[in-house]
Amino acid sequence: MKPYQHVIAGIDFSLPSVNALKEAARMAQWMNTELTVIHVVDLAALEAMASQIDLEKVDVAARAEARLKDFVARHLPTSVPVNLEAPVGHPFEEIIAACEKHQANMLVLGAQGNSGRGWQAGVLATNCVRRAPVEVMLVRGFQDQRFKKLMVCVDFSDTAKRAIEQGIMIARQDRAAVEFLFVFQPISEMTGDLAAFVQIMPPVNNVDYRKTAEKDLEVFLKPYLENCEDLEVRTCVIESSQVSDAIIGQANESGANLVILGTRGRTGLKRLLLMGTTAERIVAGAPCSVLTVKPDAVGA
């Protein structure tokens, strides 16, 4: 796996974005890569204010860059090299353009945004998780120190392999414990193509299926854990018809500070898709920060 080539932090000056900035800087430092901090002045908001403010006399971009410079200076040591950008435009489009321009493969955002609704991801963060061609980390407002417990969701896909690698890398850097989790559906509750397949097969006992899943997880992880004697590692297999609820519940129970999951990729018949609404529900409902991994990340 290639290391991060460029880290971008999206800032909206909220409390979660303070910790997103600190986490992005921390990652850039230990990966020895560049850090760009971007705040996008929303063009739609400016147009709505045009009747009240003479925009021709106000250098909005300069004001935004000055505020961004002050924000970074207040929250990061002067020893951390940072590129600052404060474009005017649509926030999602400008952030994606910055990722492409810098060939970034990691985007760090605050999870709350400006919505104010608990710790849910805002509209911008959700759009980035869905559509950005990079790995996206959403940092909760209370995450102001290194990660101590990671939970990596495994669905046996190629994307899960990247999630495992990222989990091990971060666990080593932060000296964190890491748990690898696989959630399987009860045989009787499988739907879609899997349901049709199950109907023509001999009866399968859920206990036997769990044992098979535990063994498969062990085999799948083996190549990645061969040199991980220095890490505290645990595996967990859970049976649940609601995958997102099971993952969120396990994150709560285990006290994880970071959940790592893949957001794309189809797996084999025995496996579960961890993408689409399932991933979005985890992003929205996880009690901690979330790192979403994609197989087609820029620069990956």
C-alpha positions, 0 to 999 in steps of 0.5 A: 500500500502506498503512503498518503501523498497529500493530505487535505483538511476542509475547514468551516471554523467549527469545533469539529474542524479544529480537531480535523485540522489537528488530525490532518496535520498529525497524519501529514507529519508522521507520513512526511507528506504535504498538508493543504488546508482549504476553506471554501467561501460558499458562492450561493451564500454570497449571492444571497447577501449581494443585496445587503453587501457591496461585494465589489468593495469587499475582497471576500477571498482575501478576508477568508484567507486571512481568517483561515491563516489566523485559524491555523495559527491558533491551532497548529504549531508554527513548525507545521508546514501548511498550504492555505487555500480560500477559493470562492465557489461551491464547497464540494466542487472546490474541495474535489478540485483541490484533491485532484490538483494536489493528487491528494489521497486523504481528505479530513473533515469535521463530522458535524459541519454547520448542521448542529444536529448532534454528531451527525455528518453534515451535507458536505461531509456526506457528499464527500464520503459518497462521491469524493475519489479519495479516502475520507476521514470524518473527525468528531468534535470530541476527538482531540487526541491520538486514537486508542482503539480502532475498529476495522470492518471486514467484508472480504472485498478488495476494499476491506484489504485496504481498510485492514492496511490502513488500520494496521498503519494507524494502530502502529502510529498511535500505539492503538488496539485494533479490532477486526469485525465481520457481520453476517446476516442470518441465513433465513433473512438473506435477501435479493440474489442471496435469498434465491441462492439459499432456497436451492441449497441444503439447509445451513445451520447458523452456528456452523456458518459462524464457525466458517466465518470465524475461520475465513476471517482468520485466514483473510487476516493472516497475511496482514497480521504476520508481523503485528506482534507489537499490536493488540489485535482482536477479531469479532464475528457478529450475526445480525440482519441489520449490518449498520446497527451491529457495527455501530453497536459494537463500536459503542461496546468496544469503546472505539475512537475510529471506525474504518470501513470500505465504501465500494466493491462487490464481494462473493456470495458468502459475503456482505456488501458494505457500501451504499446506505449501509456505509452511510448509516455507519458514517451518520450513526457511529459514536466516533470518528470514521475513516472511509476507504475506497479502492479508486482513491486518487493516487492510490 
